[in-house]
Structures are given as structure tokens and as C-alpha cells.
Amino acid sequence: MAGTSRAERSKPLDERRRSVTLQETSRFDCEQEKYLLSAQRDKIIMENKPRLFGVLLKAALLFVLFNFGFILISGVPLGKLTLYNSIFPGRERFPFGETRESYNLSLFDLDAMFASHIINGAQKAPEEYRVLLIGDSSIWGTLLTPQQTLAGQLNAHPITACGKNIHAYNLGYPTISLTKDLMILDQAKAYQPDLIIWLTTLEAFPKGKQLSSPIVANNARRVQSLITNYNLSLNPNDSALVHASKWDQTFVSQRRAIADLVRLQIYGALWASTGIDQVYPANYEHAQIELEANRDFHGLTSLQHSLALDVLDAGMTVAPHMMLVNEPILISNGANSDIRYNFFYPRWAFDDYRAMLSERAAANHWNYLDLWDLIPVNEFTNSAIHLTPSGEKLFTDKIAAAIQTSCK
């Protein structure tokens, strides 16, 4: 028989027939088992189809409820939930920046910014003379380490005022707007300051700039409260303000803001271990010395009725003890320096501003310090308001003396 081995042929015929029958039976049993398993699997799938659909439907409904239920907690200050000043040390300055290497980020949640700051965990000691510094990127300290900033240098040496030890807190934030400063001032007054020093410059004053700072535009409710509480002339319905709709308050719309809050906590570990909160490039473009021959300042021909002086007035009433400082600017000695002081300011505008500010300070009996021309041109870095560590030291000495004098 073809295909049959000699050993098999040598077996009795009945035995060979039994072997074939057993093989066929085994094959049949295997096929029958496969069929039964397949049928059973199909039955399980058919039975679970309605159950799986139900699970997915319930999950979808729960997510929809959670998404829109998130609106109900839109007024809850989630930013106050923080690991800073407990698990991690508080930051020396507000979070700002978007480079991963800086272990930092920009966000619009003022509660989260304050919660991450060292001032939020600093119990005021009886011997502490608490000084809060409010201002722009020059106070925050662009290209300066926390120790090189105005606050850092004030704290580096024992300075006394009114019989107490001065401790300064850096509450600067890198955008230029009086309204941004007022928003921070209004929240900072809760931290028991003995003196608030508001350092500013003309670029913060134009009415058209007041609401354009992203941190201002994305805090419409706060701005509206400031307008009401301080009787400001700003428009609470200005299109620059981002008014959140109901959809904007859902979890889906707020997921980026929530992710930023989580990232801020994660960066806390990296900040704590390195002390790094910005990138310090070896090379950068220096502030302009050679200037264009134009007299433009925000398209204005006069500063009269063009500056947000009511915002300035409001800020100077926030706390009993305020000091206003016209911060140092770069005074160019290059091309067209007879027309412009620097990239920001034509001479006519800055001179008029200084005269207006001095007159207003005198009329209101403000503690006012004009340090506009204090710093030599070679002590500026990448902007007409950003100082080198040496320039910051000159600035610190003047501010320290003014703090001590304010007690007399």
C-alpha cells in the first residue's frame, strides 16, 4: 500500500484497521473540540456585546457629567494647592518662562504664582522689616540669578530699618503694565508689608497697554474687581479681556491650565535641587546703542490724557507705606542719541513723563525716588531696563539708603 511503511504492513490487518480508526476518531474529536470552543467564544462575545456597550455608555456619561460639573468649581482657587513651602522650598521669584531647561513656566493663575513663592511660606518674625518689590522684568531679574537681583542683593547684607532687619521679596513680573502691577499689589498687601516699593517706567503708563499683558487679559474677573474697587477709567468689557464662557470653564477647556499647575509642582523638585529658574545664554543681543532717527512713542504726539495715571494713583493707596521709584534706563551715547534716549523712549516723551511724575508725586506727598540716570550705559544687558549684576549693585545701594531714610 503506497505511503505505508514496511513495519505497518507487517502488522495484522485488523490491528492496522483499528489504528486507522483511532486516528480518524482523534482527528474528529479535535475538530469537534475546536468547533465547540469557537461556538463558545462566539456565544461569550455575543453575550458581552450589550454589557461592553453599557460600560462604554456609562463611561461617556460620567465623563460628560465630570466635564460640565467642573463648571461648579470654577470659582475654587485650585492654584492655592501647592507642594511649595512644604515639600519643596518656595521660589525666590514668580514662575515665568517656557524653556524646559529653566524648570519654569508662565501661567495666568495668580494664586498659583503666589503659592509657589517663598513669601507664601514665610512667617513674619517680630524683628523683620518686610519690603515687597513690585515691577517688571528688571525687578524679576532677566539674565540675573535670584541672588543678583535687587531683592537678592538687599538680603545679602544685614540692613536695618526702623530698628528691624530688612527682608525684601521679589514680586516683579516680566511684562510692563501699571494694571498688571496693581493686580499683584492688590494681592500682595495681604502679606503684612512694612513697605512696598513700586518700581516703574514710562513704558508701563500708556492707556493702550494696560490690558494687553497676557496675565492681565486672562484675569478678567480680577481686573473688573480692580476697576470697581479703585474706580478706574478702564473698560471692564474691553475686547482685550478674555471673558470665560461656560464652555471655557469645563474640564476639557481647562485641561491646559490644570496641566500647568501639575507641571509647576513637578518643576518644584528640579528647582529645589538646582536653584535654576531661567536660562543664562553665554551670548545674547545687547541693548541698542545706535538708534533710529524718529520721535515716535506709541503713536502719541503728547502725553496729556494718554497715560493711565488713575491706575498709578490707585496703586499708591494700596498700603500705608509706599515708595515709588522711576527705575534706571539706558541713556545711549550712539547715533541719534540726541533724539532718543534708547529703543523705548524719545527724549521729548521721557522728559515730559519725568516732569509729570515729579509734579504728581509732590502734589500727593508720595515717597518718590527718581533714579532714571543712575546706571552707566555699559551696565545694561539685553534691554534698556535690564542691568548687569554690577549695575544692580549700584541700584541696590540707592534703594537700601532710601529704605533707611524712609524710617526717619
Backbone hydrogen bonds in HBPLUS format (Angstrom, degrees):
<---DONOR---> <-ACCEPTOR-->    atom                        ^
c    i                          cat <-CA-CA->   ^        H-A-AA   ^      H-
h    n   atom  resd res      DA  || num        DHA   H-A  angle D-A-AA Bond
n    s   type  num  typ     dist DA aas  dist angle  dist       angle   num
A0004-THR N   A0001-MET O   3.18 MM   3  5.68 152.1  2.26 137.2 136.1     1
A0009-ARG N   A0005-SER O   3.00 MM   4  6.32 154.9  2.06 146.7 154.3     2
A0010-SER N   A0006-ARG O   2.98 MM   4  6.16 132.5  2.21 138.3 150.5     3
A0011-LYS N   A0008-GLU O   3.02 MM   3  5.33 152.1  2.10 105.8 114.4     4
A0016-ARG N   A0012-PRO O   3.04 MM   4  6.39 155.9  2.10 151.9 159.0     5
A0017-ARG N   A0013-LEU O   2.98 MM   4  6.24 156.4  2.03 149.6 156.4     6
A0018-ARG N   A0014-ASP O   2.91 MM   4  6.22 153.1  1.99 146.4 153.7     7
A0019-SER N   A0015-GLU O   3.01 MM   4  6.28 153.9  2.08 146.2 152.9     8
A0020-VAL N   A0016-ARG O   3.05 MM   4  6.34 158.8  2.10 151.0 155.9     9
A0021-THR N   A0017-ARG O   2.94 MM   4  6.16 161.0  1.98 148.2 153.8    10
A0022-LEU N   A0018-ARG O   2.88 MM   4  6.13 157.8  1.93 149.1 154.8    11
A0023-GLN N   A0019-SER O   3.00 MM   4  6.23 156.4  2.06 146.0 152.2    12
A0024-GLU N   A0020-VAL O   2.94 MM   4  6.19 163.5  1.97 153.1 157.6    13
A0025-THR N   A0021-THR O   2.84 MM   4  6.05 156.1  1.90 147.6 155.0    14
A0026-SER N   A0022-LEU O   2.84 MM   4  6.05 157.7  1.89 147.8 153.7    15
A0027-ARG N   A0023-GLN O   2.89 MM   4  6.18 160.9  1.93 150.4 155.6    16
A0028-PHE N   A0024-GLU O   2.91 MM   4  6.10 157.6  1.96 146.3 152.8    17
A0029-ASP N   A0025-THR O   2.82 MM   4  6.12 155.9  1.88 148.9 155.7    18
A0030-CYS N   A0026-SER O   2.90 MM   4  6.18 157.5  1.96 149.7 155.5    19
A0031-GLU N   A0027-ARG O   2.98 MM   4  6.23 165.1  2.00 152.5 156.2    20
A0032-GLN N   A0028-PHE O   2.79 MM   4  5.99 153.8  1.86 147.2 155.7    21
A0033-GLU N   A0029-ASP O   2.83 MM   4  6.04 152.9  1.90 145.9 153.1    22
A0034-LYS N   A0030-CYS O   2.89 MM   4  6.19 159.1  1.93 151.2 156.8    23
A0035-TYR N   A0031-GLU O   2.91 MM   4  6.10 153.9  1.98 144.1 151.5    24
A0036-LEU N   A0032-GLN O   2.90 MM   4  6.17 158.3  1.95 147.7 153.4    25
A0037-LEU N   A0033-GLU O   2.83 MM   4  6.08 161.5  1.86 151.7 156.9    26
A0038-SER N   A0034-LYS O   2.89 MM   4  6.04 158.7  1.94 146.4 152.5    27
A0039-ALA N   A0035-TYR O   2.85 MM   4  6.08 158.8  1.89 149.0 155.3    28
A0040-GLN N   A0036-LEU O   2.80 MM   4  6.01 153.6  1.87 145.6 153.5    29
A0041-ARG N   A0037-LEU O   2.83 MM   4  6.06 156.2  1.89 147.6 154.1    30
A0042-ASP N   A0038-SER O   2.92 MM   4  6.15 162.4  1.95 149.3 154.1    31
A0043-LYS N   A0039-ALA O   2.92 MM   4  6.11 149.4  2.01 141.6 150.4    32
A0044-ILE N   A0040-GLN O   2.92 MM   4  6.22 155.2  1.99 148.1 154.3    33
A0045-ILE N   A0041-ARG O   2.92 MM   4  6.20 162.7  1.95 153.3 157.9    34
A0046-MET N   A0042-ASP O   2.94 MM   4  6.11 161.4  1.98 146.4 151.6    35
A0047-GLU N   A0043-LYS O   2.83 MM   4  6.05 151.3  1.91 144.9 153.6    36
A0048-ASN N   A0044-ILE O   2.86 MM   4  6.04 148.0  1.96 147.5 156.0    37
A0049-LYS N   A0045-ILE O   2.93 MM   4  5.99 127.6  2.21 144.5 157.1    38
A0052-LEU N   A0048-ASN O   2.74 MM   4  5.93 166.4  1.76 168.0 169.6    39
A0053-PHE N   A0049-LYS O   3.04 MM   4  6.19 163.1  2.07 153.2 157.9    40
A0054-GLY N   A0050-PRO O   2.96 MM   4  6.14 150.8  2.04 141.4 149.6    41
A0055-VAL N   A0051-ARG O   2.93 MM   4  6.25 154.2  1.99 150.0 156.8    42
A0056-LEU N   A0052-LEU O   2.99 MM   4  6.23 166.7  2.01 153.4 156.4    43
A0057-LEU N   A0053-PHE O   2.90 MM   4  6.06 155.7  1.96 146.8 154.0    44
A0058-LYS N   A0054-GLY O   2.89 MM   4  6.10 160.8  1.93 149.1 154.0    45
A0059-ALA N   A0055-VAL O   2.92 MM   4  6.16 159.9  1.96 150.3 156.0    46
A0060-ALA N   A0056-LEU O   2.96 MM   4  6.15 157.0  2.01 146.9 153.0    47
A0061-LEU N   A0057-LEU O   2.94 MM   4  6.19 159.3  1.98 149.6 155.3    48
A0062-LEU N   A0058-LYS O   2.87 MM   4  6.09 158.8  1.91 151.6 157.4    49
A0063-PHE N   A0059-ALA O   2.97 MM   4  6.18 156.3  2.02 146.1 152.3    50
A0064-VAL N   A0060-ALA O   2.99 MM   4  6.23 159.0  2.04 148.5 154.1    51
A0065-LEU N   A0061-LEU O   2.92 MM   4  6.16 160.3  1.96 149.1 154.6    52
A0066-PHE N   A0062-LEU O   2.83 MM   4  6.04 159.7  1.87 148.8 154.8    53
A0067-ASN N   A0063-PHE O   2.72 MM   4  5.86 161.0  1.75 151.2 157.0    54
A0068-PHE N   A0064-VAL O   3.03 MM   4  6.20 171.5  2.03 153.0 154.1    55
A0069-GLY N   A0065-LEU O   2.67 MM   4  5.55 139.8  1.82 139.0 152.4    56
A0070-PHE N   A0066-PHE O   3.01 MM   4  6.02 129.3  2.27 138.5 147.8    57
A0251-PHE N   A0067-ASN O   3.25 MM 184  4.82 157.6  2.30 123.4 129.8    58
A0071-ILE N   A0068-PHE O   3.17 MM   3  5.64 155.2  2.23 107.6 114.3    59
A0072-LEU N   A0069-GLY O   2.95 MM   3  5.57 143.3  2.09 114.5 123.1    60
A0073-ILE N   A0070-PHE O   3.11 MM   3  5.53 149.2  2.21 108.0 116.4    61
A0074-SER N   A0071-ILE O   3.08 MM   3  5.08 162.8  2.11 110.9 111.9    62
A0076-VAL N   A0073-ILE O   2.96 MM   3  5.18 159.3  2.00 109.6 116.4    63
A0078-LEU N   A0076-VAL O   2.82 MM   2  5.79 122.5  2.15 117.7 100.8    64
A0080-LYS N   A0077-PRO O   3.10 MM   3  5.84 164.8  2.12 119.3 123.6    65
A0081-LEU N   A0078-LEU O   2.99 MM   3  5.65 162.0  2.02 119.4 125.1    66
A0087-ILE N   A0083-LEU O   2.93 MM   4  5.29 130.7  2.18 138.8 153.8    67
A0088-PHE N   A0083-LEU O   3.02 MM   5  6.11 167.0  2.03 146.8 148.7    68
A0085-ASN N   A0088-PHE O   2.57 MM   3  5.63 123.7  1.88 144.6 161.9    69
A0091-ARG N   A0116-SER O   2.73 MM  25  5.96 173.2  1.73 158.0 156.7    70
A0118-ILE N   A0091-ARG O   2.82 MM  27  5.23 153.9  1.89 155.1 146.2    71
A0102-SER N   A0099-THR O   3.00 MM   3  5.62 157.7  2.05 117.3 124.1    72
A0103-TYR N   A0100-ARG O   3.13 MM   3  5.51 165.4  2.16 113.4 118.0    73
A0113-MET N   A0109-ASP O   3.04 MM   4  6.37 152.0  2.12 147.9 156.4    74
A0114-PHE N   A0110-LEU O   3.00 MM   4  6.24 166.1  2.02 152.0 154.2    75
A0115-ALA N   A0111-ASP O   2.84 MM   4  5.97 155.3  1.90 145.8 154.0    76
A0116-SER N   A0112-ALA O   3.05 MM   4  6.15 141.6  2.20 141.9 149.4    77
A0117-HIS N   A0114-PHE O   3.06 MM   3  5.06 148.2  2.16 101.3 111.2    78
A0120-ASN N   A0117-HIS O   3.04 MM   3  5.74 152.2  2.12 118.8 125.7    79
A0121-GLY N   A0118-ILE O   3.12 MM   3  5.61 154.5  2.18 111.6 118.8    80
A0122-ALA N   A0119-ILE O   3.38 MM   3  5.02 161.0  2.42  94.5 100.0    81
A0128-GLU N   A0125-ALA O   3.05 MM   3  5.25 165.3  2.07 113.3 117.2    82
A0165-ASN N   A0127-GLU O   2.85 MM  38  6.12 155.6  1.91 177.2 173.3    83
A0129-TYR N   A0165-ASN O   2.70 MM  36  5.40 168.8  1.72 142.6 139.3    84
A0167-HIS N   A0129-TYR O   3.00 MM  38  6.05 156.8  2.05 148.2 145.4    85
A0194-ASP N   A0130-ARG O   2.86 MM  64  5.14 155.7  1.92 135.9 144.1    86
A0195-LEU N   A0130-ARG O   3.13 MM  65  6.52 145.8  2.25 162.3 162.8    87
A0131-VAL N   A0167-HIS O   2.94 MM  36  6.02 171.6  1.95 150.4 150.4    88
A0169-TYR N   A0131-VAL O   2.86 MM  38  6.29 145.5  1.97 159.4 170.8    89
A0132-LEU N   A0195-LEU O   3.00 MM  63  6.49 157.0  2.05 154.5 161.5    90
A0197-ILE N   A0132-LEU O   2.82 MM  65  6.12 166.2  1.84 170.4 175.2    91
A0133-LEU N   A0169-TYR O   2.97 MM  36  6.03 166.0  1.99 172.6 169.3    92
A0171-LEU N   A0133-LEU O   2.90 MM  38  5.46 145.8  2.02 147.9 158.4    93
A0134-ILE N   A0197-ILE O   2.94 MM  63  6.21 171.4  1.95 164.8 166.0    94
A0199-LEU N   A0134-ILE O   2.89 MM  65  6.07 167.6  1.91 169.8 167.4    95
A0173-TYR N   A0135-GLY O   3.00 MM  38  6.31 160.0  2.04 133.7 135.5    96
A0139-ILE N   A0136-ASP O   3.04 MM   3  5.55 138.0  2.22 111.1 121.5    97
A0140-TRP N   A0136-ASP O   3.00 MM   4  6.31 162.2  2.03 151.3 157.2    98
A0141-GLY N   A0137-SER O   2.79 MM   4  5.78 155.0  1.85 137.7 144.5    99
A0142-THR N   A0137-SER O   3.22 MM   5  5.89 150.6  2.31 149.0 155.3   100
A0144-LEU N   A0141-GLY O   3.00 MM   3  5.02 158.4  2.05 127.6 125.5   101
A0148-GLN N   A0145-THR O   2.93 MM   3  5.20 140.7  2.09 107.8 119.4   102
A0153-GLN N   A0149-THR O   2.87 MM   4  6.08 159.5  1.91 155.5 160.0   103
A0154-LEU N   A0150-LEU O   2.97 MM   4  6.12 150.1  2.06 145.5 154.0   104
A0155-ASN N   A0151-ALA O   3.03 MM   4  6.21 149.3  2.12 147.6 155.4   105
A0156-ALA N   A0152-GLY O   3.07 MM   4  6.12 118.6  2.46 132.3 147.5   106
A0166-ILE N   A0159-ILE O   2.81 MM   7  5.64 177.1  1.81 164.6 165.1   107
A0161-ALA N   A0164-LYS O   2.81 MM   3  5.35 151.5  1.89 147.0 156.7   108
A0164-LYS N   A0161-ALA O   2.96 MM   3  5.35 158.2  2.01 113.8 120.8   109
A0175-THR N   A0173-TYR O   2.77 MM   2  5.96 143.3  1.91 109.9  99.6   110
A0181-ASP N   A0177-SER O   3.13 MM   4  6.44 158.1  2.18 146.1 151.8   111
A0178-LEU N   A0204-ALA O   3.10 MM  26  5.32 144.1  2.24 144.7 134.5   112
A0182-LEU N   A0178-LEU O   2.83 MM   4  6.13 154.8  1.89 148.8 156.2   113
A0183-MET N   A0179-THR O   2.96 MM   4  6.13 153.5  2.04 145.7 152.1   114
A0184-ILE N   A0180-LYS O   3.18 MM   4  6.48 154.5  2.25 146.9 152.7   115
A0185-LEU N   A0181-ASP O   2.75 MM   4  5.98 161.5  1.79 153.9 160.3   116
A0186-ASP N   A0182-LEU O   2.83 MM   4  5.91 158.3  1.88 148.9 153.7   117
A0188-ALA N   A0184-ILE O   2.81 MM   4  5.95 151.7  1.89 151.2 160.7   118
A0189-LYS N   A0185-LEU O   3.14 MM   4  6.20 137.7  2.32 151.0 156.8   119
A0190-ALA N   A0187-GLN O   3.47 MM   3  6.21 167.3  2.49 115.7 118.8   120
A0191-TYR N   A0188-ALA O   3.01 MM   3  5.74 171.0  2.02 126.9 129.2   121
A0196-ILE N   A0321-HIS O   3.09 MM 125  6.49 158.3  2.14 149.5 155.7   122
A0323-MET N   A0196-ILE O   2.87 MM 127  6.24 145.5  1.99 160.3 161.2   123
A0198-TRP N   A0323-MET O   2.76 MM 125  6.10 164.5  1.78 174.3 177.5   124
A0325-VAL N   A0198-TRP O   2.86 MM 127  6.07 163.2  1.89 155.7 153.3   125
A0200-THR N   A0325-VAL O   2.93 MM 125  6.27 166.5  1.95 176.2 176.7   126
A0327-GLU N   A0200-THR O   2.92 MM 127  5.71 159.4  1.97 159.3 166.0   127
A0204-ALA N   A0201-THR O   3.00 MM   3  5.87 164.4  2.03 128.8 133.4   128
A0205-PHE N   A0202-LEU O   2.88 MM   3  5.40 169.4  1.89 126.1 129.7   129
A0308-ALA N   A0205-PHE O   2.84 MM 103  5.44 163.9  1.86 147.8 151.2   130
A0209-LYS N   A0206-PRO O   3.03 MM   3  5.55 161.0  2.07 115.6 121.7   131
A0207-LYS N   A0306-SER O   3.04 MM  99  5.96 161.3  2.08 149.8 148.7   132
A0210-GLN N   A0207-LYS O   3.29 MM   3  5.59 163.5  2.32 112.2 116.9   133
A0212-SER N   A0209-LYS O   3.39 MM   3  5.38 154.9  2.46 102.0 109.2   134
A0216-VAL N   A0213-SER O   2.91 MM   3  5.27 133.0  2.14 110.6 123.9   135
A0217-ALA N   A0213-SER O   2.86 MM   4  6.11 168.4  1.88 162.9 166.2   136
A0218-ASN N   A0214-PRO O   3.01 MM   4  5.99 150.2  2.10 144.9 151.0   137
A0219-ASN N   A0216-VAL O   3.00 MM   3  5.27 159.8  2.05 118.7 118.9   138
A0242-VAL N   A0217-ALA O   2.78 MM  25  5.63 174.3  1.78 152.3 150.6   139
A0223-VAL N   A0219-ASN O   3.01 MM   4  6.30 164.4  2.03 158.8 163.8   140
A0224-GLN N   A0220-ALA O   2.87 MM   4  6.07 160.9  1.91 153.8 158.9   141
A0225-SER N   A0221-ARG O   2.99 MM   4  6.24 150.8  2.08 144.7 152.5   142
A0226-LEU N   A0222-ARG O   2.90 MM   4  6.25 153.4  1.98 149.4 157.0   143
A0227-ILE N   A0223-VAL O   2.89 MM   4  6.17 159.1  1.94 153.3 158.8   144
A0228-THR N   A0224-GLN O   3.07 MM   4  6.29 155.0  2.13 143.0 149.1   145
A0229-ASN N   A0225-SER O   2.77 MM   4  5.90 173.4  1.78 157.4 159.7   146
A0230-TYR N   A0226-LEU O   2.89 MM   4  5.69 157.8  1.94 147.0 152.1   147
A0232-LEU N   A0227-ILE O   3.05 MM   5  4.64 145.0  2.18 121.6 131.7   148
A0238-ASP N   A0235-ASN O   3.16 MM   3  5.23 156.5  2.22 116.4 114.4   149
A0241-LEU N   A0238-ASP O   3.08 MM   3  5.76 155.2  2.15 117.6 123.7   150
A0249-GLN N   A0246-LYS O   3.03 MM   3  5.21 145.2  2.16 101.0 111.6   151
A0250-THR N   A0247-TRP O   3.09 MM   3  5.35 166.6  2.10 111.5 115.6   152
A0254-GLN N   A0250-THR O   2.96 MM   4  6.11 143.0  2.10 144.3 155.7   153
A0255-ARG N   A0251-PHE O   2.89 MM   4  5.69 107.2  2.43 146.2 159.3   154
A0258-ILE N   A0254-GLN O   2.95 MM   4  6.20 159.6  1.99 159.1 165.6   155
A0259-ALA N   A0255-ARG O   2.86 MM   4  5.96 155.7  1.92 141.1 148.3   156
A0260-ASP N   A0256-ARG O   2.88 MM   4  6.14 147.5  1.99 145.7 154.5   157
A0261-LEU N   A0257-ALA O   3.11 MM   4  6.44 149.6  2.20 141.9 149.3   158
A0262-VAL N   A0258-ILE O   3.07 MM   4  6.43 154.1  2.14 148.8 155.7   159
A0263-ARG N   A0259-ALA O   2.82 MM   4  6.08 160.5  1.86 149.4 155.4   160
A0264-LEU N   A0260-ASP O   2.86 MM   4  6.04 154.1  1.93 147.2 153.9   161
A0265-GLN N   A0261-LEU O   3.30 MM   4  6.59 147.9  2.41 137.9 144.9   162
A0265-GLN N   A0262-VAL O   3.08 MM   3  5.25 121.4  2.44  98.2 112.4   163
A0266-ILE N   A0262-VAL O   3.00 MM   4  6.37 157.8  2.05 151.4 158.0   164
A0267-TYR N   A0263-ARG O   2.81 MM   4  6.06 161.3  1.85 157.5 162.0   165
A0268-GLY N   A0265-GLN O   2.99 MM   3  5.05 138.1  2.17  96.4 109.1   166
A0269-ALA N   A0266-ILE O   3.29 MM   3  6.01 143.2  2.44 115.5 120.9   167
A0271-TRP N   A0267-TYR O   2.76 MM   4  6.01 161.8  1.80 160.4 166.1   168
A0272-ALA N   A0268-GLY O   2.87 MM   4  5.94 158.1  1.92 143.1 149.5   169
A0273-SER N   A0269-ALA O   3.12 MM   4  6.30 147.1  2.23 139.5 147.2   170
A0274-THR N   A0270-LEU O   3.04 MM   4  6.09 139.5  2.21 144.2 153.9   171
A0275-GLY N   A0271-TRP O   2.69 MM   4  4.95 153.0  1.76 137.5 146.1   172
A0287-ALA N   A0381-THR O   2.88 MM  94  6.12 152.2  1.96 154.6 148.0   173
A0291-LEU N   A0335-ALA O   3.06 MM  44  5.64 163.9  2.09 139.0 140.6   174
A0300-LEU N   A0297-PHE O   2.98 MM   3  5.69 166.4  2.00 122.5 127.0   175
A0306-SER N   A0303-LEU O   3.07 MM   3  5.11 159.4  2.12 128.0 124.7   176
A0309-LEU N   A0307-LEU O   2.86 MM   2  5.55 138.8  2.03 102.8  90.8   177
A0311-VAL N   A0308-ALA O   3.13 MM   3  5.52 134.8  2.34 104.4 115.6   178
A0312-LEU N   A0308-ALA O   3.37 MM   4  6.82 152.3  2.45 142.8 150.2   179
A0313-ASP N   A0309-LEU O   2.88 MM   4  6.17 162.6  1.91 150.3 154.7   180
A0314-ALA N   A0310-ASP O   3.00 MM   4  6.14 153.2  2.07 137.5 144.5   181
A0315-GLY N   A0311-VAL O   2.98 MM   4  6.21 161.3  2.02 148.8 153.4   182
A0316-MET N   A0312-LEU O   3.09 MM   4  6.35 148.2  2.20 150.3 158.4   183
A0317-THR N   A0314-ALA O   3.03 MM   3  5.41 160.6  2.07 111.2 117.1   184
A0318-VAL N   A0315-GLY O   3.28 MM   3  5.39 168.0  2.29 108.1 111.6   185
A0324-LEU N   A0367-ASN O   2.83 MM  43  6.20 162.5  1.86 163.8 169.1   186
A0369-LEU N   A0324-LEU O   2.86 MM  45  6.26 152.0  1.93 159.5 168.4   187
A0326-ASN N   A0369-LEU O   2.92 MM  43  6.35 158.5  1.96 157.8 164.9   188
A0371-LEU N   A0326-ASN O   3.05 MM  45  5.78 150.7  2.13 145.4 153.5   189
A0329-ILE N   A0372-TRP O   2.98 MM  43  5.52 164.4  2.00 143.9 138.8   190
A0330-LEU N   A0384-ALA O   2.88 MM  54  4.73 142.0  2.02 135.7 142.1   191
A0332-SER N   A0341-TYR O   2.79 MM   9  5.49 172.6  1.79 155.7 157.7   192
A0337-SER N   A0334-GLY O   3.18 MM   3  5.59 143.4  2.33 139.5 134.0   193
A0339-ILE N   A0336-ASN O   2.98 MM   3  5.35 158.3  2.03 108.5 115.7   194
A0340-ARG N   A0336-ASN O   3.04 MM   4  6.36 162.2  2.07 154.4 159.6   195
A0347-ARG N   A0339-ILE O   2.95 MM   8  5.88 173.1  1.95 140.4 142.1   196
A0341-TYR N   A0345-TYR O   2.91 MM   4  5.73 145.1  2.04 154.3 165.4   197
A0350-PHE N   A0346-PRO O   3.24 MM   4  6.49 172.7  2.24 163.0 164.6   198
A0351-ASP N   A0347-ARG O   2.90 MM   4  5.92 163.3  1.93 157.0 161.9   199
A0352-ASP N   A0348-TRP O   3.08 MM   4  6.14 159.4  2.12 141.4 147.2   200
A0353-TYR N   A0349-ALA O   2.93 MM   4  6.09 156.2  1.99 146.3 153.5   201
A0354-ARG N   A0350-PHE O   2.97 MM   4  6.16 161.3  2.01 148.3 152.2   202
A0355-ALA N   A0351-ASP O   3.12 MM   4  6.35 157.5  2.17 146.2 152.0   203
A0356-MET N   A0352-ASP O   2.93 MM   4  6.17 160.6  1.97 151.2 156.6   204
A0357-LEU N   A0353-TYR O   2.85 MM   4  6.01 163.3  1.88 156.7 161.1   205
A0358-SER N   A0354-ARG O   2.98 MM   4  6.02 163.0  2.01 146.0 150.7   206
A0359-GLU N   A0355-ALA O   3.05 MM   4  6.15 160.8  2.09 145.2 150.7   207
A0360-ARG N   A0356-MET O   2.96 MM   4  6.12 156.6  2.02 146.2 152.7   208
A0361-ALA N   A0357-LEU O   2.91 MM   4  6.04 160.6  1.95 149.9 155.3   209
A0362-ALA N   A0358-SER O   3.06 MM   4  6.22 158.9  2.10 146.0 151.4   210
A0363-ALA N   A0359-GLU O   3.02 MM   4  6.19 160.0  2.06 145.7 151.3   211
A0364-ASN N   A0360-ARG O   3.03 MM   4  6.17 145.8  2.15 145.3 153.5   212
A0365-HIS N   A0361-ALA O   2.92 MM   4  5.81 105.9  2.49 135.8 152.1   213
A0366-TRP N   A0361-ALA O   2.91 MM   5  4.93 164.4  1.93 145.6 148.4   214
A0365-HIS N   A0362-ALA O   3.27 MM   3  5.00 157.5  2.33  97.1 103.8   215
A0374-LEU N   A0371-LEU O   3.26 MM   3  5.38 163.8  2.29 121.0 118.5   216
A0379-GLU N   A0376-PRO O   3.06 MM   3  5.68 166.3  2.08 124.1 126.5   217
A0388-THR N   A0379-GLU O   2.95 MM   9  5.30 151.5  2.04 134.5 133.4   218
A0381-THR N   A0386-HIS O   2.93 MM   5  5.66 154.5  1.99 137.6 143.1   219
A0392-GLU N   A0388-THR O   2.83 MM   4  6.06 154.5  1.89 152.8 160.6   220
A0393-LYS N   A0389-PRO O   3.00 MM   4  6.23 138.1  2.18 136.0 146.6   221
A0393-LYS N   A0390-SER O   3.14 MM   3  5.01 123.0  2.48  90.0 104.5   222
A0394-LEU N   A0390-SER O   3.21 MM   4  6.64 153.0  2.29 147.4 152.6   223
A0395-PHE N   A0391-GLY O   3.11 MM   4  6.40 158.3  2.16 147.1 153.1   224
A0396-THR N   A0392-GLU O   2.78 MM   4  5.96 155.5  1.84 147.5 154.6   225
A0397-ASP N   A0393-LYS O   3.06 MM   4  6.27 158.8  2.11 150.2 154.0   226
A0398-LYS N   A0394-LEU O   3.41 MM   4  6.71 155.3  2.47 143.0 148.3   227
A0399-ILE N   A0395-PHE O   3.05 MM   4  6.34 161.3  2.09 153.1 158.6   228
A0400-ALA N   A0396-THR O   2.80 MM   4  5.95 164.4  1.83 157.4 161.8   229
A0401-ALA N   A0397-ASP O   3.13 MM   4  6.26 159.7  2.18 141.2 146.3   230
A0402-ALA N   A0398-LYS O   3.00 MM   4  6.23 152.1  2.08 143.0 151.1   231
A0403-ILE N   A0399-ILE O   2.91 MM   4  6.18 151.6  1.99 151.8 159.0   232
A0404-GLN N   A0400-ALA O   3.13 MM   4  6.39 162.6  2.16 149.9 153.8   233
A0405-THR N   A0401-ALA O   2.94 MM   4  6.14 154.0  2.01 145.6 153.3   234
A0406-SER N   A0402-ALA O   2.99 MM   4  6.11 142.9  2.13 140.9 150.1   235
A0407-CYS N   A0404-GLN O   3.30 MM   3  5.69 156.3  2.36 106.2 112.9   236
A0408-LYS N   A0405-THR O   3.00 MM   3  5.46 156.6  2.05 114.0 121.4   237
